Amino acid sequence: MNLSWPEFFQATKDRPHWRLVERAITMLGYKGRALDLGCGAGRDTRYLLSQGWRVTAVDREASQRHSPAGRATPGEPEEHPILDPGLQLRA
C-alpha cells in the first residue's frame, strides 16, 4: 500500500506506539535521551515523552514540522543528534 504523506499521517496519528519501543526502554532500565528517526505522526515520540524521555524526533517530510503536541518546532538544531554520544536509544 502506497500512501501519500497526508494519508499516512491521518492513518497513523492516533495509533498506539510500537510495542518494540516499549520493550526496548524496559530492557534498558533507565530514562535518557532518544532519537526517533522517521517519527511520522509522532506516536513513538509521544510514548517516549510520556515515559520521561527527552526525545529528538526527525522526519524527512518537510510538511512534518510539528511536535507531537501540534506546535511548530524550531528548524535550527543545536547539535547533530545522530553523532551525539549522549543518546541512549535510537527508535
C-alpha positions, 0 to 999 in steps of 0.5 A: 500500500502506497500512501501519500504523506497526508494519508499516512499521517491521518492513518497513523496519528492516533495509533498506539506506539510500537510495542518494540519501543516499549520493550526496548526502554524496559530492557534498558532500565533507565530514562535518557535521551532518544532519537526517533528517526522517521517519527511520522505522526509522532506516536513513538515520540509521544510514548517516549515523552510520556515515559520521561524521555527527552526525545529528538524526533526527525522526519524527512517530510518537510510538511512534518514540522510539528511536535507531537503536541501540534506546535511548530518546532524550531528548524535550527538544531543545536547539535547533530543528534545522530553523532551525539554520544549522549543518546541512549536509544535510537527508535 
